[in-house]
Amino acid sequence: MQVFSLAALWRFLPSRNWIWAFLALVIGFASPASAQTGQSVLAQYLPEIEPGALVEGADAFGPIRKDVPVSPLLSGGEKIGYVFITSDFVGTTGYSGKPIHTMVAVDDDAVILGVDLVKHSEPIVLIGIPDSKIKKMATDFRGLSLVEEAAAGGSGHELEIISGATVTIMVIDDSIIRSGLKVARALGLGGLQAKVETGPKYQINEKAETPDSWMAMEGDGTVRSLSLDVGQINAAFEAMDDPRAAARALTDPPETNFIDMQMALVSVPSIGRAVLGEADYGNLEDWLEPGEHAIAVAGRGLYSFKGSGYVRGGIFDRIVLIQGDVSVRFRDRGHRRMGVIPLGDAPEFTERDLFKIPADSGFDPTKPFRLQLLVQREVAAIEKVFTTFDLGYQLPQSFLRPVVAPVETALATDADQSEQAAQQALWKKIWQDKTLEIVVLSTMLAVLTLAFFFQMQLTRSDRAVKLFRYSFLTVTLVFLGWYANAQLSVVNLMALFGALTTDFSWQAFLLDPLTFILWFSVATALLFWGRGAYCGWLCPFGALQELTNHIARALRVPQITLPWGLHERLWPIKYMIFLGLFGVSLASIEQAEHLAEVEPFKTAIVLNFVRAWPFVAYVAALLIAGLFVERFYCRYLCPLGAALAIPARLRMFDWLKRYRECGSPCQVCANECMVQAIHPTGEINPNECLNCMHCQVLYQSKTKCPVVIKKMKRKGASSDPTAFLKPREGIENHPNIQKN
């Protein structure tokens, strides 16, 4: 919740192991299960799979190969392909923090024949998404060519995201493509070849000298160029199948320069100093993080390699860097304009730009790569056709020096680093795709933090508090809930207890950025304000209950106030539900996740009531009860609220102000508390308080609080010399005072 202090808290964490443990407990994410030893994942699940259900016409599996954990797929005794499980080859940790085991069948041409979700612990798939949608997603992979995916760097297909299961679907897709490419290369399917390092490995020679002229750098390959004239472009479009492309030919003379594009790898120190100059190269070093690289691209002619698309969408859609299976698309935040080239014989370019290559992209500067240029031509009002041209690049040998290392160790290290980079790339891609949601959520947290810190100023006006609260709850419900599906769940907490024996990993934690931010904020808020910061303001289902109750009050639906004795005895129900779920999770996390359906969050928030009628009826019953007893589910049934209430006792401050007269004799706040969190004796129960701030409005009320009224009358009497002649109503005669 305390957004401004996250950086300081982060620096503090590594030296405080108990805080790490506390955050892990609150967040409820854990690392994937330990790596299998000995037996492959395929060997564990192969006997349970029906071949015909995976691929139509298949009737048996052959023996698992000893060199690669794959099994022949047979039909009538003939091999029609191979099957494997993704988690034998790549990391497949999902939202639950456990591996998602997906079986894939692929033929000799490296075309996917079938996909089956074999084993997972994803709660949204277990209890929220119909099985038919998952099967439909698996069907969409049939016919996908891994050869085409290899050429496109793994991005040659469209992915259909299932609402409410974004992280799960992206993990499944990523694991299918990456493991499929590894299997295809290992078996030589579709003509793909395994990446075998037969020659020496190289690293950058930072002491290499660069030629002192642009022409010399073009001559030795330090700078590479792609030059195209209008005649070449027209010929390329004429060769296309679409006759409209030839009909829209450029009318400039054929020898006119269409584009002259030149490129250099300026993250190599000597090249960078020569192309950029000492000052600009120093700025480049400050810009690049460890492991990152940068290219300088300069161009002139009729066609721009940048275009204007990046201004609207933030991505440069005309160029892409490709190195083997690695493809890097450049975004505006990884781009800088480049100054004048200091070399005297450098051409006059109309465009000069620097592009950053992320450290986790898998890019190797010592190996050849190419910059692919996309050229477009309009053929109709809103329709275009495209063709591509490649600008190849390879560092000259003088900038490389061999690395002497044991082959086995080097290969193992490369494999580990590659897998780690791929997993990092996945969660970073998810964060980039969620930029809008992250900005809005961060703004909400900042606003709420300020409201809590300056609550006495805000609560001077009952009208201002109501306007702020109902507006904030509406954003919570509509944006966090129905739009972003950022509804926390007790399932998150149970996931931790199912993996306590494994090492903690941030990988699963980072796969859902909104959940990451929310849980981190909840952990911080528990130390300051208790559970109310989340339950009272940031829980979409809680917001739904309160807003519907507010509408019910406006329609004069009668409100029921339970007797204090009964109300107090109903409190423990939610704690018993939480402890019961926790106990079941120790034996079977999957069973506990099924039982966690006691939470209505999936039905009402994530799936927008699109479920079987018993689930919808259950949620409707809770909401109807909430029309008469405000926040009925939060008060008595919510296991997540119970789980948050337990560490809420650790809060360091009491922010809610009270008078000595509160509870004895005054009962104003206790009578008006929306969830009856104030005892008749005046104490506020932090386990039940939702921090709605209404009691702080009453604390300053000049019309409802007897203490404030009495102070005002005393002040008025001291300034009025005839006050002793007037009748006075003391605190003992106030209508809200408890009579003995």
N, C-alpha and C positions, 0 to 999 in steps of 0.2 A: 504494500500500500504506500509506503514511503518512497516514492519514486526517486526523489532527489538524492537519496542516500544509498542507492544500490551499489554504486562504484566503491564507496567506502566499505560497505558490508562485504563486497566481493574480496577486497584486499585483506579483510580481516579473517575470512573463512579458513584459509589453509593452515593457520596456526591454532585453530580451535576445532579439534576433532568432534567435540560434543555438539557443536553447531552443525557440522556436516551431518551427523547422525540425526539431529532433530529435523533438518531440512529434508533429509531422505525419508524420514517417517511421515512428515506432513505431505510431501509431494506424492509419495506412493508409486514412484517409478523405480524400476530396477533393471539391472543388466540382463542381457539374454542368457539363456541357460549355458552352462559350461560346455565347452566343446566336447563332442563325443570322442571317446577313446576306443580305438579298435574298430568296432562295428560302425558302418556307415549308416546315415539316416535312411537311405534307400533300403538297406537290408532289414531295418526295423519295421518298415511299413509296407514293403512289397507284398508280403503274404496277405495283407488285408485289402488289397486293391483288386477290383474286378477289371480285367483288361478291356472288356467290351464297353464298360462305362467310361473309360478314358478315351478310347478310339473305337469307332464303330467297325466291326469286323474282326477286331483283335480277339484272340482267345487264350493267349498264354504269354508268360515272360520267360526269357532264357536266363541262364546263370549270370550273376553279376560279374563283370570283368574285374580282374585283379589290379589292373593299372589305373583304371578310372571307375568311380562308383556309378556306372550306368549298366542297364540291363537291356538286352535285345527284346524288342516287341514283336511277337509272332502272330501269324494268321495262317492256319492250316499247315503249320510247321515251317513256313517261310518267314524270314525276317522282313518286316515292313518299316522298321525304324528302331529307335532307342528311347528308353525312358530314364529319367533321373529326377532327383529332388533338389530343389534350388539351394536349400540350406547346406548341402554337401559342398557347395562351391562358393557361395557368397554369403555375407551377413544378411539376415532376413528379419531382424528385430523389428517388431511392430509397436503399436500403441501400448500394448499390455506389458512391454518389456521382455516378451518371450518370442522365440523364433516362429515364423509363419512357414510351415512346411508345404510347399507347392510341388506337385508332380507334373512334369512336362514330358510330352512325347514329341520327338522330332525325327524326320525322315533323312535319307541319305543326301537330299538336296538342301538340307538345313532349313526346312519348312516345318513349322510347328503343326503337329497333327492333333494335339489335345492338351488340355490343362485341367488339373483337378486340385482343389484345396483339400489337402490331406489332413493336416493337424494345425490348429492354431488356438490361441487364447484371447483373441480379440473380442472384447465385450460387445462392441457395436455389431459385430458379425454374429456373435453367439445369440444375442437376445434382441437385436434391433432391426437388422436388415433381413428381409425375406430371403430364403435360400434360393429362390428363383432368380433374384437379381445377381447373386454371386455366380450361379451357373451361367447366366447370360454373359457376365463379364468374362468368364473362362472361355465361352464359345467365341468371343470376339478375337481371341488370340489365334484361333485356328486359321491356317493359311498364311500366317505372318512369316515372311522370309527373313531369316537371320543374316543372310548375305547382304540384303538391302539395308538391314539395321547396322551391319558392320560398316558399310559405305557411308551411312548417314550419321555415324557416331552414336548409335543407339536412340536416335530421335526421329526415326523415319515413319512413325505411326502415330495415330491420334488415340489418346487415352480418354475413355469415357469415365468420369468421376461419378461415383454413387454418392448421393447426398447423405451426409452424416458419417461417411467412412472414407474421407479424403486421404488421411494418413495411411490407413490400411491398404487402400487401392494403389497408392503410389509406391508403397513398399513392395507389394506383390508384383506390380509392373516392373519396377527396377530390378527385382531379383530374377524375374523370368528372363529379361533381356540379357542381363550381364552373365547369368549362369549359362544361358543358352549359347552365348558366344563362346564361353570357355569350353563347353562341351563340343561345340561344332569345330573349334580349332583343335582340340585334343584328338578328335576322331577324324579330322580332315573332311568333314561334311560340307557339301556345297562348294568344294574347292578352297575353303578357308584353311589356313595353315597356322599351326601353333607358333606362338612367339618364342622363338628359341634364340638366345643370345650366343651366337657362335663366335663372334669376334670380340675384341677387347671393349670394355666399357670405358666411356669417356666422361670427363668433367670439364668445366670451363677453365681455360687458362687465362687467369686475370692479368697476367703479365705480358700477354701478347700485344704487339704493337699494331696500330692501324695505319694504313696508307694516309698520307697527308693531303689527298685531293679526292674530290667526289668521283672523278673519272677513274682513278686508280681503285677506289672501292667498288665501283661497278665492274671493273675488270677482274678483280679477284673474287667476286661473289659476296663481299661484305654487304653490299647493297644489291638487291635483285629487283627487276622491273618487269612490268607487263604493259606492252604498248599495243593498242588496238585502234585501227582507223575505221572510218565510216563504212568503207567497202567490206571489211571483215565482219562487221556487225550485221550489215544487210544480208550478207551471204549466210551467216549463222541462222538468222530468222527465216530466210527462204528455205533452208533445209528442214525446217520443222513441218510437222503434219498439218498445222493450222494455216490455211492459205491467207487468212486475214493478217497474219504477221508479215508476210511478204508484201501485201497490199498497202501496208502502212510504212513502207521503207523510208529511211531518212533521205532527204533531198539534197543534203550537202554533198560537195564533191567527194568521191571515194577516198581520196588521200587525206581528207580532213582528220585531224587528231580527235578521235572519240574519247579516249582516255589514255593517259600515260601515268601509271601507278607504280610507285617504288616503295620498297619496304626494307627495314633493317631491324635487327634484334638489339635494341639499345640498352637492354638490361645488362648486356656484356659491357664491363667498365670501359674498355678502350674504345669500343664502337660508340657507346653513349657519349663519351667526352668529345669524340670527333664530330658526331652528327648534331649534338645539342649544345656543346660548349660546356665549360666547367661549371658555371653557375646553374644552368638549367639541369645539368646532370646531377648536381647536388640536390636540387629540388626533386628530381626523379627518385633518388635514393630515399629521401624522406617520405615520398609518397608510397613506395613499395614496401610491403611487409615481407618478413622472411619467407622464402620459397616462391615469391611472386616474380613474374617477368613482365617485360613490356616490349612492344614493337612500335616503331615509328612508321607511319604510312603517309606518304605525300602523293598528291595527284594534281593533274591539270588536264584540260580538255573539255569537251562538251558534256561529259557525264560525271556526276559526283559519286564517289564511293560511299559517302555518308548519307546523302539524300536528306529528307526532312522527316522521315518516319520516327526517328529517335526523339524528336521534339515532342511528338504526340504520345508515343508509347514508351519512351525511355530505352529503346533497344535499336541498335544499328542493324537493319534487316538486309542490307546490301552486301555485307561482308561477313564471313565466318572463317575462323581458323580451324583447320582439320589436320590431325596427326594420328594416323591409324584409326582407332575407334574413338579417339578423343575429338570432340568438337566444342569449340568455345565461341559463344556468341557474346558480343560486347554490348554492355549497357552504358547509359549515360554516366552512372557513378564510377565506372571504370575507364573514363575517357578524359583527356585533357588536350587542350589546344597546344600546339607546338610553336615555339618561336622561330625566328629566322635562322636558317642553317648557316653556321659561321664560315663554312668553306667557300672560298671565292669562286670556284667553278661550278657550284651547285646550281641547277636550273631554278627558274622562278616558278614555284608551285602556287596554285590558287588555294590548295587545301594542304594543311600540315597538321597531323594529329597523332597523339599518343594513346595507345590502348593497353590496358592492364590485363595480364593473363593470371587468373587466380591460382593460388598455391595448390588447391585441392582439385584442380582440373585434370591432373594426370599428365600435364604437358612436360616433355623432356627437351630442353633447349639444345641438347647435343645431337638430337635426331632430326631427320628431314621433316618438314611440315609444309603446308600450303595455305595460302589465303585465297579463299574462293570468292569471286566477285559475281554477284547476281545482277544481270542486266534485264531490264523489263521494257516491254513495249505495250502501249495501250492499243487494244483492238476493238473496243466498244466503249460505251459511255462509262461503265464502271467495271470493265473486264480487262485484264492484262495477261500477256503470256511472258514466259521467262526463259532465259538460257544462262549458262554459267561459264566462267573462264577461271583458270587457276594460275596463281602466281606462286611458284615453288620457291622454297628457301632451304638452304643447308649452310650452316656455319662453315667457313673455310677451315681446313685442317689446322692452320696455325693457331686458331682460337681454342683448340681441343688438346687435352693431354690424357693419356690412358690411365685408368685406375686399376691397380693391382690388388685383387681381393680374392679369397677362396670362392670358387664358383658356387658351391652349395649354399654358403652363407649369403652371398650376394643375391642369389635367386630367391631364397627364403625371405630376405629383407625386402626385396622388391615386391614380392607377393603380398606381404603384410602391409607395406606402405600403400600399395595399389588398392587393396581392400579398404583400408582405413580412409584413403582419399575418396573412394567411391561413396562410402557411407556418409562422410562429411558433406560431399557434394549433394547428396540427396536431401539432408535436412536443411542445408543452406538454400537449396532451390525452393523448398517448402516455405522457408522464411521470406524469401524474395517474393514469392507468389502471394504471400499474406501481408504485404507491406501496408495496404490500406487498413486492414483490420488491426494490425499492430499499432499503427498511429492513433486510430480512434480509441482503442483500449488504453493505451498509455495516457491519452488526454483525459479519459474518464477517471483513471487512477489519480492523476495529478489534481483534477478538480475535486475529487472526493477527499484526498489528503488535505487540501487547503480548507475544505469545509469542516473537517474534523478539528484541525488546528485552530481555526477561527470560529468555532461553534458558538461562542457567546455572542459574537457580533451578528452571526447569521440568525440566531434564535431570538433576537429582539423582536422579530416580527413573525407572528404565527402564519400570516399569509405568505411571506417569503419562503418559509420552511416548507409549507405545503406545495407551493409552486415548484421549488427546487426538487423536492423529494419525488413528486409524481412525474416530473419531467425526466429525472434521472432513471426512475424505475421503468419508464416507457422505453428509454434508450436501451436499458439492460435487457428488457424482454425482446424488443424487436431486433436490435442489432446483435447483442451478445448471444441471445437465445436463438431466435428463428432464422437470423441471417448467418451468423458465424458459428452456431452450434457449440459455443463455448460454455457448456454446462458441466461443472465439476460433479464428481460422483464418488460415492464410497467405493466403487470398483477400483478407482485409482489407488486408494489406500490399501485395499486387499492385494493388489498386484505386488506391493512391496513384500508382504508377508509370505507370498508364494515363492519368493526368490531371495530370501534372507541368506541362504547359503552360498550365493554367488557374489562376485565382486560388483560393486556399484559402478554404473556407467551412465554418462550423460547422454549417450546416443538415443535411447528410447525417450528420454526426458525431452530432448530437443525436437522430436519429430512433430510435435504439435505446439506451435509457438504461442497461441493464445492460452492454452492450458499451462504451458511453462510459466508465462508471465503471471497468470492468475494465481497459480499455486505459490510462486515466489512471493507475490504480494500478500497472499493469505498468511504465509509463514511469518512475514514481517509484521502484518497487522495483528496477529495473535499476541505479539509481545507488547503492542501498544493499546489496542482497543478490545481484544477478545474476538469471539466468533461473529459479533454483530457486523463488523465491517464487510464481511462477505455475505452472510445470511441475510442481513437487512438491506443491502444495497446492490450486490453484484450477482445474486442468484436469480437466474431468469424465471425459474418456477416460483420462487418466493415473490418475485415481482408480479407474476401472473395472478397469484392468490390475492395479493394486496390490491391490485388494480381492479380485479373483479369484485372484491368486497367493497371497494370505494364506490363502484357503480351501483352495487346492491344497496348501499346506504342512501345514495341519491334517489333510488327508487323506493325508499322507505321499507326495505326488507328488515324485519325485526332482528335485532342482534341479541345473542344469548351470552350472558356472562355466567360461567360455571362457578358454583360455590368454591371458595378457596380450598377447602379440604379435598374436594374431588379433583380440582385442577392440580393441586400439588401431588396427588397420587397418580395422576396420569403422566406427569413428567417422565418418570423412569422408563416408560414403554420404549422410547426411542433408544435409550441406552441398552436395554435388553435386546432390541433388534440388532443394534450394532455388534454387541458382544456375541450374539448368536451367529451372525454372518462371519465374524472374525474366527470363531471356533470352527465353523464349517470350512473356511478357507485353509486352515491348517491341514485338513485332510484332503480336500479337493477344491482347488481354486475355481475350476470350471463350475462345480456345483454351487459354490458360493456366488459366482457371477449370475447364475440362473436365479438364485433366491434373491439377489439384489434387485430383482424386478419390483420389489416393494417400493423402490424409488420410481416415481412417475415421470422422471426427467426424459427418458428416451422417447416415450410416447408423446408427451405434451410439447417438448422443446425440440429435440433432435429430428423426430419424424413427423412433426406437425399433425399429430393425431391420425396419420395414415397407417393404421395397424388393425389387427384382428379386433373384433368388437369387445372381447373380455378386457383387453388392455385399455381401450377407450372408455369403457364403462367404469373401470376402476378409477381412472383419472377424473372422469366426470363426477363420480361420487365424492372424491376428495375436494374438488372445486365447489361442489354444491354445499358440502359441509362448511367450507370456508366462507360462503356467503353469509352464514349465520354466526359462525365462530371464527373471527378473523385469524388468518394464518393457522388454520386447524392442523394441517400436515406438519408445518414447522414446529408447532408446540409439542406435539405428542408422538409423531411417527418417524421423523426424518433421521436415519442413521448417520448421514453425513454431518448434520448439525450436532449430533451427539459426539461424533468423533472429534469435531472441532472444539466442542465445549470442554473436553478433557484437558487439552493443553492451554485453554483460555485462562485457566487459573494462574498461568505463569506471567500474565500481563504485568507490566512494570508501573503503570500509572492508573489512577482513578480520575478519568476525565469528567465524569458526570457530577455536577455540584449538587449538594444537599444542604438543607437547614437542620438545625437540632430539632425543630418542630415537625419534620417530615415523619409521618407515621404515628407520631405521638405529640399532639392529637390529630394533625392534618392528614387527610387521605386523598387529596386531590389527584396527585400523580398516580397513586395506586389504582384509583378508580378509572383513570383515563388511559393507562398503559395498554397499548393495543394487544399485547400478548400476555398481560398479567405477570410481568417479570418482576414487579415490585411487591415485596412482602407487606402484609398489613402493619408490620412494625417499622416500615420505611426503608429497609435495605433493598438495594437493587441486586438481583441474582445475575451475576455476569454470565452464567451458563445459559440463561434464557434471554437476556437483553439483546435486542437487534439494533441498538444504537440509532433509533429513528429520530432522536433529539426532541421528541415532544415534551419529555419531562423537563428539558432545559428551556423550552418555551414557557412552560408553566412556572419554572423557577424565577422568571423575570416578568411574569404576567402581572399587570396592574389591576386586573379585573378578577382573576381567579385565585392567585396565591395569597392566603391570609397574612403571611409574613410580610410580603411586599406592601399589601394594603395597609397594614398596621404601621410600617415605616413611613409610608406616605402621609398618613393621618398625623403621626407625630411631627413630621416636618411641617405639615400645614398648620398644626396647632402652635408650634413655636413661632410662626410668622404672623399669626392672627391673634391680636390681644383679646378678642371677644369669643375665642374658641371655647372658653369654659362655660359660656351660656348655651352652647349648642349640644344636642344629644350626640353621643359617640357610640359607635358599634365596634367593640373590641374584637380581638381574634377569637375570644370565647363564644361570640354570637354568630360567627361566620357559618353559612349553610353547609360548607364542606367539612366542618369539624366533626370528628367522631364524638358522639355523646356517651358519657359514662352512665 
